[in-house]
Amino acid sequence: MFNTPFIDNKYEKMFKKFKKRIDKISLVVPAAAVLILFSIYPLIYSFRLIFCKWILSRPDPPVFVGLSNIKSILLDVRFWNSLKVTLIILIIGVSVEFILGLFLALLFKGKVFGRRILVSLIIIPIMISPMVIGIIWRFMLNPEIGIINYFLKFFGIIEPIIWLGNVKYALPVIILIDIWQWTPFMFLIFLSGMQGIPTTLYEAAEVDGASELGLVRHITIPTLKPIMFIGIIIRSIDSFKLFDLVYILTRGGPVNSTETASLYTYKVGFNFFNMGEASAMSYFLLIIVTILAQMFISKREII
């Protein structure tokens, strides 16, 4: 009356299917647990702290204060100054990195003697930890034993320049170091993008009498636009996260002239122990970065 082998076979298939699902879930669960533990939970908890007053150095638990923390940071002159410093580094640094990276990519697009060795040397700065870069440059810029002032003596500048302790020099020096470190990043993504442009486009344009400048203007740059936008977005977000280099070199000084938004947020949280305001500042920066990224994406879609 019942086909037992058929039923057994059906349940066996269901069991195997269920086992496969369990196996897949078991692979995802550890990664999901780590993500929730170290990313999602802190994000939610820090959002809660925006509306609370919590002084980390005191044993008192967080106390709800409404929008008081948001009002405090909006009236905080030092926070707006740190935001201005961050924007200056972003605008000048990313612009110069973009131009130099594009120039180097165009230079190395064709056949260059020792191309592999030269490219390897150019990309060294992005392979070094920012902390190490900060320590190296701190020694190089030292007014007494630094190699920079030593070489300046050959040009008649005997009086040692205090590069990191002078308001006039500190921020430009940090911008130059940032450019030195991250121009290779722009160079690499632009060079990679150029390798993907079909040579037939250049050959057809050359047949029509296009000059080298015309090839760059009408083929290379339009084709690279998506990659250019990606590079600008990544570097812009990185500029808002600039912390370690400034912390090693100047600690935000002199007179807060190099204090970035990330560094000031760190100081509010772990030097002044005001976790509520620090959380509010973090989310304020997150909103700015999100709007900035959305603007670039929208512009790219329009183009």
N, C-alpha and C positions, 0 to 999 in steps of 0.2 A: 504493500500500500504506500510506504514512504521510500523515497530514494535516498538512503542514508549516505552513500558516498558523495552524492551531489551536495547535500547539506554540510557534510564535513569539509568538502572542498571550498564551499562558500565561506564558512567561518574561518577557515585557514587563510583565505585571501584577505578577509576583513582584519584578521589578526596581524598579518604581514603589513597591511596598509597602515594600521594603527601604530605598529612598531616603527615604521619609517617616519611617521609624524613625530613620535616621541624622540627618535634619534635626531631629527632636525631641530626640534625645540631644545633638546639638551645641548646642542651646539650654540644656540643663540642665547640661552639663559645666562651663562657666565658673563658674556659681553654686555648684555642688557643690565645685569646686576651691577657691574662696574660703572656703566654709564649713569644709572640711576643714583648710585651711591656717591660718585664723585662729580657729577655734572648737574643732573636734574634736581636732586634734593638740595644741594647748596644754593642753586638758583632760586628755588621756591622759598627756602629759609631766608635768604638774603632779601628777597622781595618783602617778606613779612617784617624784616628789620627796618625797612624804610619808614614804617609808621610807628616805630618804637624808639625809645631812648635806652641805649645799653652801653654803659661805660665798662669796657672790658677789664679794667683794673680794679673794679669794685665787685663784691660778691652779690650785689642786687641783680635780680632777674630783669629781663627787658620789660619796660613799661610803655604802654600805648600812649603816643603823643599826637596822633593824627598826622597832619601835614607840616608839623613843626620842622622836621629835618629838611624837607623840600624848600621851605621858606628860608631856612638858614643858608643853604648852599646858593640860593638865588641872590642872597644879599652878601655872599662871601666874595670879597674883592680878590682874594688870593686864588680862589677857585677859577674865577674868570681870567685872571692873569695866566694861570697854568694852561687853560684852554687856548688862550691866545698864543702862548709859546708852542703848544702842540700844533696849532694850525700853521704857524710860521714854518716849523720844521716840515710839516706835510707839504705845503705849497711849494716852498723853495726846493726841498730835498727831492720830492717825487718828480718835479718838473725837470730838474737837472739830471736825475737818474734816467728819466725817460729819453731825454735828448742824447745823452752820452751812450746809453744802452743801444739806441737805434743807430747811432753813428758807428759804434764798434761792430754791430751786427752787419751793417752794410759793408764795413771794411773787411770782415772775415767771411763774407758770403761766397766770394770767389776763391780762387787758388792763391794761397798765401804761403810763403816759405816758412816752415816750422809751425804750421797752423795748430797742430795738436798741442805742442808744447806751450805756445803762446796762450791758447784758450785755457789750458790747465793752470797757467800762472795767473790769468785774469780772474778766474773763479775762486781763487784761494780765500779771499775775504769772507765769502758767504759760507765757507766750510768751517770757519773758526767760530767758537762760542763768543757771543757778545760780551760775556764777562771777561774772557781772555783778551778780547780786542780792547776793552776798557782799560785793563791793567797795562797792556803794551803801550797804548797811547798815553796813558798817565805818566809812564816813565819817559816816553819820548818828548812829552811836553813839559817835563819838569824844568823850572827856570834855572836850576843850578847844574843838574847833571844830564838834562835832556839833550838828545841829539839834534833836535830842531834848532834850539838856540845856538848850539855848537856850529852848525852850518851857516847860520845867519851872521856869525862873526866874520866869515869870509867876504860878506857883502857890506862890511863896515858897521853892522849893528852890534856894538859892543855891550850895551846895556841889556841884560837879560829881560825878555818879555814874560810876564806872568800870564800865560795863556788862559788858564782855567780859573784864575782868581780875579780877573778883570772883567767888568760888565761888558766892556766894548768887544772883547774877544771870545768870551766863553760860549755864547750861543752860536756864532759863526763857526767856531771850531767843531762843535757837536754836529752841526749840519754837514760840514765837510767830511767828518768821519762817517756819518750815516750814508753820505753819497758814495764814499770810497767802499763801504761795506756792501751796499745793495745795488750799485750800478751793474755788477756782474749778474745779478738776478734778472734784471731787465734785458741785459745782453743775451743771456741764455735763452729766454723764452722768445725773444725776437729772432734770434738765429735759428732756433728750432722751427719757428713758423715760416721763415724764409726757405728752409729746406723742403717744405711741403708745397711751395708754389711751383706749378708745372713750368718747365723750361720752355715749352711750346709758346706760352704767352709772351715771354721775352723775345723769342725768335721771331714771332709774328710782328711784334712791335718794332723790332730792329729792321725788319724788311720794309716796314712802312716809314722808316727814317727817324724813329724816335731816338732822342739823345739819352745819355745815362741818367740825367736829372729827370727826364720825362718818364723813363722806366720806373724810377723810384716813386715819382709823384702819381702816376696813373695806374701802376700795377702793384708795386710792393706795398705801399702804405694802405691803399684801399683793401687789399687782400688781408693785411695784418690787423685791420681794425678790431675784430673780435678779440684777438690775442692782446692787443694794446689795452683794451678796456679791462681785461682780466688782470693784467699786470698792474694797472693803475689802482684797481679796487683792492688787490692784495696788499700793495704797498701803502695805500691810504689807511687801511685797517691796521697794518703793522705800525704805522706812525702813531696811532692813538694808543697802541700798547707799549710804546717806547718807555722803558723803565730801567733795565739793567745797565745800559751804556751810560745813561745820565747819572744813575746811582753811584757807579764806580768812579766816574770822572769828577763830578761836581756836587753830588748830593742835592742838586737843585739850585745851588748858589752860583755866583755871589748875588745876594739880595734877591733870591728867587728868580733870577733872570733866565735860568735854564730849567726851572721846575715844570715838568710836563704834567698833564692831567692824571696820568697813571701813577706817577710818583707822589703827587699830592694826595691822591686817594689812599695810597698806601700809608702815607704819614698820618692822615686823619684816623685811619683804622688801627694802625699798630704802633704809632708814636704818641698820638693824642688819645688813643683807645676809645674813640667815639665811633662804634660800629654802625650805629644808625645812620649818621651822616655819610660815612664811607659807603654804605650800601646804596644810599640815595645817589651819590656821585657816580657809582658804578653803573647804575641803571640809566642815569642821565647820559653817560658816555655811550652805553649800549644803544640808546635811542638815536643819538647823533650818528653813530657808525651805520646803523640800519638805514636811516634816511639817506646818508651819503651813498651807500651801496645801491639803494633803490634808484637814486638819481642817475647813477652811472648806467644801471641796467636799462632804465627807461630811455635814456639818451641813445644807448646802443640799439634798442629796438626801433627807435625813430629813424636812426641812420640806416 
